[in-house]
Each structure stands twice: as structure tokens, then as C-alpha cells.
Amino acid sequence: MVNISDLQDSYQRIKNYINTTPILISKKFNQDFKASFYLKNEVEQVTGSFKIRGALSALSKLKANNINGVVAYSSGNHAQGVSKAAQIFDMHATIVMPTDAPQNKIAKTLANGAEIVLYKRHIESREEIATKIAYEKQYPLVKPFDNEDIIAGQGSFGLEACEYFIENNITPDIVLSCTSGGGLVAGTSIAFKHYFPDVEIYPVEPETCNDTEISLKNKTRTRLKNHQKTICDALEVEIPGEITFPINLKNCTSGIAVSDKEVCFAMKYLYENFNVKAEPSGCVSLAAILAGKVDCEGKQVLITISGGNVDDKDFSKYLESAKH
């Protein structure tokens, strides 16, 4: 199982390539909800999401072992992270992406020099396609969350947040983390449970893709039977990771699920009150607070804003739908 020293080793390898992202605080938000909130804003991260952290962690190790190419699959943020990390370390990257991925995510991945192979989401298996390409090219497959080096890299988010709390003499009570396969919450939970053992950690997902919430209730990895579409394209996973789930079962309190409508409202709130333009998947943690799904009165709460890769047209549409 990934541990705190893995996170610290990873952070040493990647810290020169990433931004230490800011913690945002709003007096009005705190007063309105009677708690102290700290929003860690990965919209300001390299590639516009936390995913670069894990990608740099994994690829830096591969490069050190003289491996010059990788294959990955992603709906967009992992694609950008891997393609950017490959560009930094002068490696070839082939990324399998869905045809319905946001155009800005495809464009940015191409701009980083990656080769893209498109597939039809919910019809074709991205993992099978990527595994076949990896075999043909003789390159390793870098999975978006089920990879110990990825988890350790995502944990740098947690290390930075813990450092902030320690420096400001604050003991956090609650951590909310946007969740798909569970890499970010797993890495974050390792950091927080090391420094603040009593903290409660909640993975947050779209209600149509709440595999982690269900799996934590069942205490075993449970695949979703009926999959419905969500605007949170980066969080569309049907089952938690094999490596991530045992970590999250050990460290997390329980899962939380939010609706697309609640996510749109959170996007609007974040933009109007913090001037942050986040993608739907990046707003699920804030949505959980605004929808009253967490009892946080009088508590110190970390909210993860995990990314901001959203098309302008879509962003306007989501803000408009939040009004109705």
C-alpha cells in the first residue's frame, strides 16, 4: 500500500514542474454556512487540473529507467497530464480518448505533442484499446488512477494542503475530494491521515457514477449496474480502482453523491464568489457543501477544486442552467 514516504519521494521528483496551488477563503461563504472553508484551487495547476501531479510522478520514474514512451487512456485531464509530462521528459505519448471528450481537452493534448486514438464511450473498451497499443508499441500503460506512482503524485495535493494547515496552526475536521477512480482521494487521504489522524475524508461523485459511495457502503469494490450520462465527464467511472479502493476503504468516512443540477449551481457560485472558472468535475466537492450534504457547522473544511478544463460555450450553458 502507498505510504507517506512514497508521497514525499514523489513530491521531491515533481515539485519543480508543478504549481503550489493557492488556498482560497471567503468571509461571506464562511459566515453563510457557519464554518471555516479552505478551497484548494487546482484550476491554477499546470494543465489546469491536479492530474499533472500523478503523471509527472509516474513518468519521471519511467524516464529514469530509460523508457521513452507511454500509452494512456483518459477523458481529458489525465490525457493532458500525461502528454505534458511526456513533453517535459522528452517521451512519446499515445492517448486513447473518447470521441465526446471536450474539444479543448483534445486540442490541449495534441498541443503537448501526443498522438490521440479516439474511441466510442460506453460502446468500446478504452482499456482494451490502450492495452493492445501498449503491447504493439512495447510501451508501458499508465493508468489514470490504478498505479502506485500516480497515487503518490496525486498525494502531493494533500501534502501541500497539510503544510498549509500546519503552518497556520489549523486542525482540519473534514476533507472533501472529487472522485472518479479514487487516485486523488487516496493520495490526499494518506497525507491527511498521517498528519491529522482524526480528520474525516469524504469522496464526492456525481450521483449517476457513485461507484465509490456504493463500494464504501458494501465494503467491497462494486460495479455500477446502470450507467447514466453526467456533465462531470472526468468522473465517469463504473468501479473504483483495485489499488485505490483498499486505501479509501481504510481512510474515508463515507461517500457523497451530487446531482448535475447541484454541480451547475456550484460552478455558478464559485465563479461569482471566487472568480474561479472550474469544470463540472472540479466542483462536486463544493456542490456537496452548497447542497447541505455535509454537516460542517463550526468545522474546519478543505474543499477540493480539482480542475478547470471546460469549453467556454459549455461553461455558459452550465451557468445558465443553474438559474432554472
C-alpha positions, -999 to +999 in steps of 0.1 A: +000+000+000+012+035-009+026+053+023+037+088+033+073+083+023+061+074-012+043+107-013+073+126-001+097+109-025+073+116-054+069+153-043+107+157-045+107+144-081+079+166-093+079+198-073+100+218-097+075+212-125+042+220-107+025+250-091+018+250-054-018+259-058-035+285-037-060+281-008-090+304-013-110+318+016-143+338+015-155+355+047-191+356+032-190+319+024-178+311+059-205+333+075-233+319+053-225+283+062-212+289+097-179+271+091-143+278+080-137+267+044-104+264+025-107+258-012-076+244-028-077+256-064-061+232-089-076+252-117-043+271-114-023+240-117-001+232-148-025+218-175-055+232-154-060+201-132-044+180-105-037+152-129-003+166-139+009+156-104+004+119-109+016+119-145+049+136-136+053+112-107+048+081-129+067+093-160+097+107-140+103+071-127+099+055-161+123+080-177+148+073-150+146+036-162+153+047-198+117+042-210+110+067-238+073+063-244+039+056-227+003+048-235-027+061-215-064+064-217-084+094-204-115+116-210-092+146-209-074+157-177-051+126-174-045+129-211-033+164-207-012+155-176+005+125-193+010+144-226+026+174-208+048+151-186+059+133-217+067+166-233+087+177-203+107+144-202+110+141-240+089+109-242+064+097-268+028+096-256-002+078-272-035+087-255-068+069-261-097+094-257-135+093-261-150+110-292-172+130-269-143+145-248-145+183-246-127+198-276-104+219-255-091+188-237-084+171-271-068+202-285-045+208-255-034+171-255-025+174-292-007+207-285+015+188-260+027+166-288+007+134-280-007+110-306-045+106-300-066+075-307-103+081-304-129+056-292-167+055-286-175+059-249-198+032-234-195+011-267-158+003-269-134-005-241-107+022-238-087-002-216-087-029-242-077-005-270-049+010-249-036-024-238-034-035-274-015-003-284+009-007-254+016-043-265+023-033-301+045-003-292+062-021-263+054+009-241+040+008-205+003+016-200+000+045-174-035+041-159-053+072-147-056+060-110-046+024-105-009+030-104+011+035-072+033+062-086+001+081-099-014+079-064+018+091-047+019+120-072-017+130-065-009+128-028+013+159-033-020+178-034-026+165+002+009+173+013+006+209+002-027+213+019-014+197+051+016+220+051-008+250+048-028+238+079+003+230+099+019+265+091-014+282+101-019+261+132-052+248+120-066+213+126-089+203+097-120+184+106-133+175+071-117+169+037-139+167+005-123+153-026-136+150-062-135+113-070-136+090-101-113+060-098-101+073-064-065+083-071-067+119-058-087+110-027-064+080-020-032+101-022-048+130-003-061+107+024-026+092+030-012+127+036-041+139+059-043+107+079-006+109+086-007+145+099-043+147+112-054+111+121-089+123+133-099+141+101-130+128+082-125+123+045-153+122+020-150+112-017-176+131-037-190+119-070-219+125-095-250+106-084-250+087-117-215+075-112-214+069-074-194+036-075-171+047-046-201+057-024-217+023-031-184+003-027-176+020+006-211+011+019-207-025+007-170-026+019-161-042-014-155-029-050-189-028-066-195-021-103-224+002-112-252-018-130-269+011-147-247+039-161-262+073-170-245+103-185-233+132-164-219+166-172-189+155-149-171+138-178-139+134-159-157+113-132-174+087-153-161+055-138-181+023-132-159+007-104-132+020-081-096+010-087-081-022-073-052-003-058-071+029-048-101+012-031-084-005-002-067+028+007-100+047+005-118+020+025-093+024+053-091+062+053-125+075+042-156+080+063-182+075+036-191+087+000-213+116-011-231+119-044-244+151-060-267+158-090-257+176-122-280+205-112-262+208-078-229+209-097-241+236-121-251+257-090-217+251-075-199+262-108-220+294-107-213+301-070-176+295-074-174+318-104-195+346-088-179+345-053-143+334-060-139+344-097-128+308-105-139+291-137-140+254-129-152+224-149-182+204-136-160+175-123-139+201-104-170+214-085-185+183-069-169+189-035-183+224-033-216+212-046-218+188-016-214+217+008-239+240-010-265+213-012-262+207+026-249+171+022-222+175+049-227+187+085-199+212+087-212+238+111-183+251+133-158+228+114-126+234+095-132+221+060-109+216+030-128+217-004-110+203-035-115+223-067-098+197-089-097+213-124-109+239-148-108+224-183-142+234-197-151+249-230-164+285-229-196+276-246-203+247-222-194+269-192-220+295-202-246+267-207-240+253-173-242+287-156-274+294-174-290+261-164-281+269-127-306+297-128-336+274-136 
